[in-house]
Amino acid sequence: MALATCSGNPIAPGSTVAPGGGTSTIIDTGVEWRLASIAVGGGPAATIADPALFTLALHENGRLEARADCNRASGTYTLDKNVLAVGNIAATRAYCGDESFDQRYLALLDGENVVTRAGSALQLASSRGTLSFIP
């Protein structure tokens, strides 16, 4: 099912609505992105041992779902060109262990991130840190 923008233009499935009625394919909707590495602030990147435990899925309606190790999260997002703004994240608060990246992952995901693509890889970066995803 295709959605329509306020201008009446159809939005192809897999595209993300951008403010002003445009669309962006920099982040594919309907894809479950798996976290490959995380870097907090200017620190070194840590490889995620099991990327399936840290996921991100964006939906065409501006909602997102995420898995953060043993926790689940959902929220809203907007995409303006290559800036992904995530807000209103609600998450379960289970204790995943001292070595888990769950809270750091959600903290880096929240707020504005610059989105870049290199082949099939996706990167979200801000002054808070960098999240690198694979499909």
Secondary structure, 3 states (H helix, E strand, C coil): CCEECCCCCEECCCCEECHHHCEECCCCCCCEEEEEEEEECCCCCEECCCHHHEEEEECCCCEEEEEECCEEEEEEEEEECCEEEEEEEEECCCCCCCCCCHHHHHHHHCEEEEEEEECCEEEEEECCEEEEEEC
